[in-house]
Amino acid sequence: MLNQKSIASKLLVLALGFAIIEIADAATPDEKDTKPQSKQEKRQEKKLAKTSANPLAAKPLLTSKVLSAMIDAEISKKIKEEKVTPSAKSTDAEFQRRAYLDIIGRIPTSVETRAFLENTTPDKRVKLVDDLLADDEFGKHMADIWQALLLPRISDNRRVQTEPLTLWLEKHFNVNTGWDQITKELLTSTGPQDENGSITYFISNASVDKMTDSVSKLFLGVQLQCAQCHNHPFVDWKQNDYWGLAAFFMKVQAKPPGGKDTSSPTVTEGKGLNKNKKTLPEAAKFVPAKFLASGEATLNTAEPYRPVLANWLTSKTNPFFSKAMVNRVWAQYFGKGLVDPVDDMHDGNPATHPELLETLATQFSASNFDLKFLIRSICNSETYQRSSKPNASNKETDIALLARMPIKNMTPEQLFDSLATVLGAASKADQKLDKVKAGKNLPKGARAQFVTFFQPEEGTSALSYETGIPQILRLMNSPQMNSAVIIQRLVDKNADTKTSIEKVYLSVLNRMPTDEEASRMTNFLSQATDKNKGLGDMLWVLLNTSEFTLNH
Amino acid sequence: MNNEMMGGLHRRDFMKLGAMGVGGVSASGWMNVLAGHAAETQAKHKSCILLYMSGGPSHKDTFDLKPDSDGAGEFKPIATNVSGIQISEHFPKFAKWMHKSALLRGMSTGEGAHTRASYFLHTGYKEGQGGLTYPSLGAIASMETGNPLLPIPNFVTINGGRSYGSGYLGSKHQPLNIADASKGVANLGALVGDNQFNSRVSLLNEMEKAFLKDYSSEAGAAHQTTYQRAVTMMKSAQAKAFDISGEPANLRSEYGSGKFGEGCLLARRLVETGVRFVEVNLGGWDTHENNFERVKTLSAQVDAGMSTLISDLNQRGLLDSTLIVWMGDFGRTPKINQRGTKPGRDHYPKAWTSVMVGGGIKGGQVIGKTDKQGATVEERPINTIDFMSTACSVLGIDYTKQVQTPIGRPIRIVEKGANPIKELLA
């Protein structure tokens, strides 16, 4: 885990590279932003309160422990129905590696691994989840995930600086700002990018239709884009639903980067409709603003429209909002959403465990959209702590049954950060590179380049391995993966063979070698002309295994 | 090629002929023509080079000029070496190869957004249809006609762009992506000696076997397959095909010095080596603004790259066994838009043109016709599955075949209802 000093130095690096962001002074969840509401917003809230026959409203908040048990009850019920025997509980080593990758986005170091494996306190898993959620790397990992979702990788965005948003997200995830607040701020953001990183979202989705597509996918969990041009063929979305939602974005003015004006990219919401043709597709329809599957909105043309949408969207009575996020977080941890694909929630595509989805959504909203609460509940469940090793009974069963833990691919960021964890000092050089180049356009240092190179195509399932030959050639044959220096740094030169082998195993695979492996490796090393060369080969081999590359 | 390889090919061919021949039931006479055509060409498998124009080229400014229409544009038509067929003045070299080419002017494909259109045209299926990820034509060709013993992938894509992958066909048919043809495949050589590399790989195999025994998973199996493919490729003689640096300077300049020309040259080398499907991407055709300057520049690249590719393949006796397809996401609006000082044209999937060259097709013809404005297809409309089934037929792929997805769901290579262009098959 990071100590205070390393956190401080990390922040310094971040702060030096970009606009100064006072992460340390960021508001705690209790002091959430309390902006004065406009009359229009108040009116709308009243209206929502009245019309709430919604089952999501006003359910008592359970403890995280009870919620974990409810997850297990729902998952076990179906496993029993299918007469399947679930896999055994994960070993400590399996659990630790998985929790590190899922919560903070990298594998543990050999020191962290040893400490956890040797720890004999009974509640050490609960403690680990808490520690990881409290670590600043949690926010960084969440920001990696959400930055990729919020900023489409399209050529239009090649000049967009992504760091201001990444830092903004990182800060909010770390102080555990409610998901409703984060969403609200993203949706209503205004100002220049160097003062408000959240406007990057609008800059990168700089047309009414892109914004409508993105908001419906990310925050409502539905794909409306077909309804842009025609009524949706098999879901009940009409063109009016699409353009009714789009209507909220018609007054947004975004000044993207590039061009003669070198001032910071800016987003404003003016009084009149945005006349710039680029922001509207030719098929645009102008209909009254409408909340999805709900009534028309009352808008005051003198006031901004987006806060009205944001209030409806993030309200506890919104039938989509909580479910959409709960399903995404579930997919992040289990590789697949309860509804799959995560952004295609509709009656024709039901959840694998509908009651569980309902419970999670209700609880997430009752907790004021507390992400750490949701994640803690997932990670402390038996379901999450099951081994990914199949048994005779469950090896052929549908992975969505969760009778065993699905094996996920690492994201490019997870892979890079995990390699950096093993290869050590490499990451220092990268930080320096990032710092130097952050002010410029692409490329932004080794991590960003690595991520671009290893990025799977959009929409690739975390469960299917899409890494191609070029990426594998890099993993096998790049100088970084063949450096003789690394092994010298990793293994004490006076250590005996057994200790050296263990050190490499703990560093790369985060477990002790089995007896069989220990003797295989001893044999392998005995054939090497010199010890370091042999150990270097062994390190290379372990780094190229499925066991290292996959999150199992 | 060694004997074992040839033996493998013959057996595969024999099995395919058996499936199509005596015992087969044909729905119509047309099916017999196709089957017969496929049978003839089995002896020599065909390759395909897809020149994919990302963004969607304007048909009215390339291969379907309408000088008398509204929004005719700035370009003049020129004659080709086939009388009565005219194309844009910016394809003077290609005009000499019209006798080997067919212009498909009746393309009408329905999808007007880049990603969805490109997905549809690469796979023959709409994105998201039935909850599956469909294989790209390149992956289908790799599976159906690819030489399984070739140590380099049978599907290679050059210059990025979205070619789409192997979908439910799995990692074995994933394309090898080459970002820059002049640099070939990065990190292709091991940084340690052969003996050391081999001992690493054999230890890796042992580790993999043990892990997959305990943790069997789709991802783990694919990881292992892809590593094996990468190692095989590193060690193969065929991998030298990726190096274009030894090609004569005059030929390189004929292809054009840009990334597209280099991509076309690399495509020829790969096809020569036995790679079944190569896709070369040329982006920049999304000309909402400044259409004419941009199309002129892009046309020059296509004219040099594509025409030299045709003549180069022809000289090597490979043109009749290599189908070249030129196409983009869709066409562009017949009228010129009002954007800014240098206007352009917007997306238009309703009527556009694609081009096929070589591959033993009947050249020197235009198939399909648009109206005076270039706005509506009046004769022989070609939708996406018609197009896919045609390309498959030329390549000797039975497009009616059902392929099993990993969960055992049978999916046809091309959906029912396709109407392939029989006029193309010589």
Interface residues (C-beta under 8 A of the other chain):
Chain A: S155 Q225 C229 K277 K278 E282 P341 D344 S388 K389 P390 K395 P406 I407 K408 N409 E457 L463 S464 Y465 E466 T467 G468 I469 P470 I472 L473 R474 M476 N477 S478 P479 N482 E517 R520 F524 Q527 K533 D537 M538 W540 V541 L542 N544 T545 S546 E547 T549 L550 H552
Chain B: G112 A113 G128 G131 P153 R162 Y164 G165 S171 Q174 P175 L176 N177 I178 A179 V185 A186 N187 L188 G189 A190 L191 V192 Q196 S199 R200 L203 L204 E206 M207 E208 A210 F211 L212 D214 Y215 S216 S217 E218 A219 G220 A222 H223 Q224 T226 Y227 R229 A230 V231 M233 M234 G283 R339 D346
